[in-house]
């Protein structure tokens, strides 16, 4: 549970021709975990205490405690640095001339403008397993209308995260293809449960009020009419994440009459007023306001920057908000459920039963043990309506008609899968 014995595949080379060895892995973890280096992605590796190099292609990862999501992190979230090259260039130099082991290597970079990629003919599986397109240029164009204009002019072949209204206008245009892909990012309503010390009094401290809000919102309509894709979620995680399953958890169907009944039982037959905070996807937030008004809740929309909203939520100053979470593309419930409900800074409930179940789930490497513990936690969360997931996000991709590309739920644009038809 606290030791991972790794045997590296031999024959894998960095883009400069150096072999990838156990020393490179040990260097990567040591560099990332050193506070002096102030690495942004330190959480990707700080679950490892030390790396023991056994041989050129063999090592052991020693963990201070079990970390069940280890394989998910190692396979997707931990890029390995080439020790000699990274030490020679330093972090700044490496950021301008990065190398890895993947199907494409960086041919040139213009920071903030574009990255030129070329097919890696020396990929470890051989050239026939490398990317399908010889050269790819990634351009960073912040203005959405300019992106679309470049696509229409033939100066770009693929753009993504296109707003739904613009995607619908592009769909059917000659020479273009528009597709939509579900993602593990989801939007949710978060409540202050009242269990945190110093929490300000609020109607949402009552479970019946939280349940009423869950019944008041037509999530199917939001997915269909506003998001133009995605799916309704009933648990605060993405279905593909290990542990995101709880057959006994209640579901809250769109039922305004039930919402009004619950509000009356909670002592609010005529509804109440409350501040409702958000930072993104204003059309969704405004739709939620309308649904709440229909059952007598006058929610006043307060719009903040994400960092300001997050900090005020953590301080217990905000009782009711709409936010989104993508789990860092980690396909494990610890990246979603545990992040928000295991007593950390973003836990607005501090429910001892939930914390106990999640501690068990995240202390075992047995998938069955984890599934049962997550199910207990998720059932309790749903029963109490501590958090109401609204929908998963869908991203629209617009591309040249002769380009073949399929999106994946992890929000990573895997360009090595693209090919010309």
SULMO-V276019 format. One record per residue. N is the residue number from 0. RES is the residue in three letters. PHI is phi in whole degrees, 0 to 359 (* if undefined). Layout:
n:N res:RES phi:PHI
n:N res:RES phi:PHI
//
This chain:
n:0 res:UNK phi:*
n:1 res:UNK phi:238
n:2 res:UNK phi:223
n:3 res:UNK phi:241
n:4 res:UNK phi:267
n:5 res:UNK phi:244
n:6 res:UNK phi:245
n:7 res:UNK phi:282
n:8 res:UNK phi:293
n:9 res:UNK phi:272
n:10 res:UNK phi:98
n:11 res:UNK phi:279
n:12 res:UNK phi:239
n:13 res:UNK phi:288
n:14 res:UNK phi:294
n:15 res:UNK phi:267
n:16 res:UNK phi:98
n:17 res:UNK phi:291
n:18 res:UNK phi:288
n:19 res:UNK phi:272
n:20 res:UNK phi:235
n:21 res:UNK phi:298
n:22 res:UNK phi:297
n:23 res:UNK phi:294
n:24 res:UNK phi:295
n:25 res:UNK phi:299
n:26 res:UNK phi:298
n:27 res:UNK phi:300
n:28 res:UNK phi:294
n:29 res:UNK phi:295
n:30 res:UNK phi:294
n:31 res:UNK phi:296
n:32 res:UNK phi:275
n:33 res:UNK phi:280
n:34 res:UNK phi:303
n:35 res:UNK phi:297
n:36 res:UNK phi:276
n:37 res:UNK phi:47
n:38 res:UNK phi:289
n:39 res:UNK phi:297
n:40 res:UNK phi:267
n:41 res:UNK phi:299
n:42 res:UNK phi:295
n:43 res:UNK phi:291
n:44 res:UNK phi:232
n:45 res:UNK phi:286
n:46 res:UNK phi:280
n:47 res:UNK phi:257
n:48 res:UNK phi:278
n:49 res:UNK phi:202
n:50 res:UNK phi:244
n:51 res:UNK phi:257
n:52 res:UNK phi:276
n:53 res:UNK phi:264
n:54 res:UNK phi:200
n:55 res:UNK phi:304
n:56 res:UNK phi:231
n:57 res:UNK phi:218
n:58 res:UNK phi:203
n:59 res:UNK phi:233
n:60 res:UNK phi:263
n:61 res:UNK phi:256
n:62 res:UNK phi:254
n:63 res:UNK phi:289
n:64 res:UNK phi:202
n:65 res:UNK phi:302
n:66 res:UNK phi:224
n:67 res:UNK phi:299
n:68 res:UNK phi:275
n:69 res:UNK phi:306
n:70 res:UNK phi:294
n:71 res:UNK phi:296
n:72 res:UNK phi:292
n:73 res:UNK phi:296
n:74 res:UNK phi:273
n:75 res:UNK phi:219
n:76 res:UNK phi:246
n:77 res:UNK phi:238
n:78 res:UNK phi:290
n:79 res:UNK phi:267
n:80 res:UNK phi:275
n:81 res:UNK phi:284
n:82 res:UNK phi:306
n:83 res:UNK phi:297
n:84 res:UNK phi:293
n:85 res:UNK phi:292
n:86 res:UNK phi:295
n:87 res:UNK phi:291
n:88 res:UNK phi:273
n:89 res:UNK phi:77
n:90 res:UNK phi:303
n:91 res:UNK phi:293
n:92 res:UNK phi:294
n:93 res:UNK phi:294
n:94 res:UNK phi:295
n:95 res:UNK phi:267
n:96 res:UNK phi:219
n:97 res:UNK phi:285
n:98 res:UNK phi:226
n:99 res:UNK phi:219
n:100 res:UNK phi:235
n:101 res:UNK phi:279
n:102 res:UNK phi:291
n:103 res:UNK phi:234
n:104 res:UNK phi:243
n:105 res:UNK phi:283
n:106 res:UNK phi:269
n:107 res:UNK phi:200
n:108 res:UNK phi:222
n:109 res:UNK phi:232
n:110 res:UNK phi:306
n:111 res:UNK phi:82
n:112 res:UNK phi:241
n:113 res:UNK phi:197
n:114 res:UNK phi:231
n:115 res:UNK phi:259
n:116 res:UNK phi:245
n:117 res:UNK phi:229
n:118 res:UNK phi:302
n:119 res:UNK phi:271
n:120 res:UNK phi:293
n:121 res:UNK phi:259
n:122 res:UNK phi:303
n:123 res:UNK phi:299
n:124 res:UNK phi:275
n:125 res:UNK phi:102
n:126 res:UNK phi:301
n:127 res:UNK phi:290
n:128 res:UNK phi:258
n:129 res:UNK phi:284
n:130 res:UNK phi:299
n:131 res:UNK phi:275
n:132 res:UNK phi:253
n:133 res:UNK phi:293
n:134 res:UNK phi:231
n:135 res:UNK phi:226
n:136 res:UNK phi:246
n:137 res:UNK phi:262
n:138 res:UNK phi:254
n:139 res:UNK phi:260
n:140 res:UNK phi:238
n:141 res:UNK phi:291
n:142 res:UNK phi:275
n:143 res:UNK phi:298
n:144 res:UNK phi:297
n:145 res:UNK phi:293
n:146 res:UNK phi:303
n:147 res:UNK phi:294
n:148 res:UNK phi:298
n:149 res:UNK phi:294
n:150 res:UNK phi:295
n:151 res:UNK phi:295
n:152 res:UNK phi:277
n:153 res:UNK phi:84
n:154 res:UNK phi:272
n:155 res:UNK phi:223
n:156 res:UNK phi:249
n:157 res:UNK phi:206
n:158 res:UNK phi:228
n:159 res:UNK phi:221
n:160 res:UNK phi:58
n:161 res:UNK phi:284
n:162 res:UNK phi:304
n:163 res:UNK phi:302
n:164 res:UNK phi:296
n:165 res:UNK phi:289
n:166 res:UNK phi:297
n:167 res:UNK phi:294
n:168 res:UNK phi:289
n:169 res:UNK phi:282
n:170 res:UNK phi:299
n:171 res:UNK phi:94
n:172 res:UNK phi:293
n:173 res:UNK phi:298
n:174 res:UNK phi:84
n:175 res:UNK phi:236
n:176 res:UNK phi:223
n:177 res:UNK phi:239
n:178 res:UNK phi:230
n:179 res:UNK phi:237
n:180 res:UNK phi:229
n:181 res:UNK phi:290
n:182 res:UNK phi:229
n:183 res:UNK phi:279
n:184 res:UNK phi:286
n:185 res:UNK phi:223
n:186 res:UNK phi:265
n:187 res:UNK phi:211
n:188 res:UNK phi:262
n:189 res:UNK phi:242
n:190 res:UNK phi:238
n:191 res:UNK phi:274
n:192 res:UNK phi:285
n:193 res:UNK phi:94
n:194 res:UNK phi:277
n:195 res:UNK phi:281
n:196 res:UNK phi:298
n:197 res:UNK phi:84
n:198 res:UNK phi:297
n:199 res:UNK phi:285
n:200 res:UNK phi:304
n:201 res:UNK phi:202
n:202 res:UNK phi:302
n:203 res:UNK phi:285
n:204 res:UNK phi:291
n:205 res:UNK phi:273
n:206 res:UNK phi:303
n:207 res:UNK phi:295
n:208 res:UNK phi:291
n:209 res:UNK phi:297
n:210 res:UNK phi:294
n:211 res:UNK phi:298
n:212 res:UNK phi:297
n:213 res:UNK phi:298
n:214 res:UNK phi:286
n:215 res:UNK phi:284
n:216 res:UNK phi:258
n:217 res:UNK phi:273
n:218 res:UNK phi:289
n:219 res:UNK phi:300
n:220 res:UNK phi:293
n:221 res:UNK phi:296
n:222 res:UNK phi:298
n:223 res:UNK phi:285
n:224 res:UNK phi:266
n:225 res:UNK phi:253
n:226 res:UNK phi:281
n:227 res:UNK phi:70
n:228 res:UNK phi:164
n:229 res:UNK phi:91
n:230 res:UNK phi:208
n:231 res:UNK phi:284
n:232 res:UNK phi:250
n:233 res:UNK phi:246
n:234 res:UNK phi:234
n:235 res:UNK phi:280
n:236 res:UNK phi:192
n:237 res:UNK phi:262
n:238 res:UNK phi:307
n:239 res:UNK phi:282
n:240 res:UNK phi:290
n:241 res:UNK phi:302
n:242 res:UNK phi:101
n:243 res:UNK phi:273
n:244 res:UNK phi:203
n:245 res:UNK phi:203
n:246 res:UNK phi:292
n:247 res:UNK phi:267
n:248 res:UNK phi:287
n:249 res:UNK phi:291
n:250 res:UNK phi:245
n:251 res:UNK phi:247
n:252 res:UNK phi:284
n:253 res:UNK phi:294
n:254 res:UNK phi:207
n:255 res:UNK phi:303
n:256 res:UNK phi:297
n:257 res:UNK phi:296
n:258 res:UNK phi:299
n:259 res:UNK phi:296
n:260 res:UNK phi:298
n:261 res:UNK phi:295
n:262 res:UNK phi:297
n:263 res:UNK phi:296
n:264 res:UNK phi:297
n:265 res:UNK phi:277
n:266 res:UNK phi:96
n:267 res:UNK phi:234
n:268 res:UNK phi:297
n:269 res:UNK phi:254
n:270 res:UNK phi:80
n:271 res:UNK phi:197
n:272 res:UNK phi:252
n:273 res:UNK phi:202
n:274 res:UNK phi:280
n:275 res:UNK phi:235
n:276 res:UNK phi:255
n:277 res:UNK phi:205
n:278 res:UNK phi:218
n:279 res:UNK phi:209
n:280 res:UNK phi:54
n:281 res:UNK phi:303
n:282 res:UNK phi:303
n:283 res:UNK phi:293
n:284 res:UNK phi:300
n:285 res:UNK phi:291
n:286 res:UNK phi:296
n:287 res:UNK phi:298
n:288 res:UNK phi:303
n:289 res:UNK phi:296
n:290 res:UNK phi:296
n:291 res:UNK phi:294
n:292 res:UNK phi:298
n:293 res:UNK phi:294
n:294 res:UNK phi:251
n:295 res:UNK phi:99
n:296 res:UNK phi:266
n:297 res:UNK phi:267
n:298 res:UNK phi:263
n:299 res:UNK phi:267
n:300 res:UNK phi:285
n:301 res:UNK phi:240
n:302 res:UNK phi:253
n:303 res:UNK phi:230
n:304 res:UNK phi:289
n:305 res:UNK phi:303
n:306 res:UNK phi:299
n:307 res:UNK phi:292
n:308 res:UNK phi:294
n:309 res:UNK phi:303
n:310 res:UNK phi:295
n:311 res:UNK phi:288
n:312 res:UNK phi:296
n:313 res:UNK phi:297
n:314 res:UNK phi:275
n:315 res:UNK phi:78
n:316 res:UNK phi:271
n:317 res:UNK phi:237
n:318 res:UNK phi:268
n:319 res:UNK phi:211
n:320 res:UNK phi:210
n:321 res:UNK phi:241
n:322 res:UNK phi:221
n:323 res:UNK phi:221
n:324 res:UNK phi:212
n:325 res:UNK phi:245
n:326 res:UNK phi:62
n:327 res:UNK phi:60
n:328 res:UNK phi:64
n:329 res:UNK phi:272
n:330 res:UNK phi:272
n:331 res:UNK phi:212
n:332 res:UNK phi:296
n:333 res:UNK phi:297
n:334 res:UNK phi:278
n:335 res:UNK phi:235
n:336 res:UNK phi:294
n:337 res:UNK phi:294
n:338 res:UNK phi:301
n:339 res:UNK phi:260
n:340 res:UNK phi:228
n:341 res:UNK phi:250
n:342 res:UNK phi:88
n:343 res:UNK phi:282
n:344 res:UNK phi:296
n:345 res:UNK phi:261
n:346 res:UNK phi:274
n:347 res:UNK phi:265
n:348 res:UNK phi:247
n:349 res:UNK phi:54
n:350 res:UNK phi:279
n:351 res:UNK phi:300
n:352 res:UNK phi:295
n:353 res:UNK phi:292
n:354 res:UNK phi:299
n:355 res:UNK phi:297
n:356 res:UNK phi:295
n:357 res:UNK phi:289
n:358 res:UNK phi:297
n:359 res:UNK phi:294
n:360 res:UNK phi:299
n:361 res:UNK phi:265
n:362 res:UNK phi:248
n:363 res:UNK phi:237
n:364 res:UNK phi:255
n:365 res:UNK phi:272
n:366 res:UNK phi:303
n:367 res:UNK phi:292
n:368 res:UNK phi:299
n:369 res:UNK phi:296
n:370 res:UNK phi:301
n:371 res:UNK phi:296
n:372 res:UNK phi:292
n:373 res:UNK phi:297
n:374 res:UNK phi:299
n:375 res:UNK phi:298
n:376 res:UNK phi:296
n:377 res:UNK phi:293
n:378 res:UNK phi:296
n:379 res:UNK phi:296
n:380 res:UNK phi:299
n:381 res:UNK phi:290
n:382 res:UNK phi:300
n:383 res:UNK phi:272
n:384 res:UNK phi:52
n:385 res:UNK phi:295
n:386 res:UNK phi:213
n:387 res:UNK phi:248
n:388 res:UNK phi:292
n:389 res:UNK phi:264
n:390 res:UNK phi:196
n:391 res:UNK phi:276
n:392 res:UNK phi:274
n:393 res:UNK phi:247
n:394 res:UNK phi:253
n:395 res:UNK phi:264
n:396 res:UNK phi:240
n:397 res:UNK phi:243
n:398 res:UNK phi:208
n:399 res:UNK phi:300
n:400 res:UNK phi:298
n:401 res:UNK phi:267
n:402 res:UNK phi:260
n:403 res:UNK phi:254
n:404 res:UNK phi:206
n:405 res:UNK phi:238
n:406 res:UNK phi:284
n:407 res:UNK phi:232
n:408 res:UNK phi:292
n:409 res:UNK phi:281
n:410 res:UNK phi:69
n:411 res:UNK phi:263
n:412 res:UNK phi:273
n:413 res:UNK phi:280
n:414 res:UNK phi:293
n:415 res:UNK phi:293
n:416 res:UNK phi:272
n:417 res:UNK phi:287
n:418 res:UNK phi:206
n:419 res:UNK phi:276
n:420 res:UNK phi:287
//
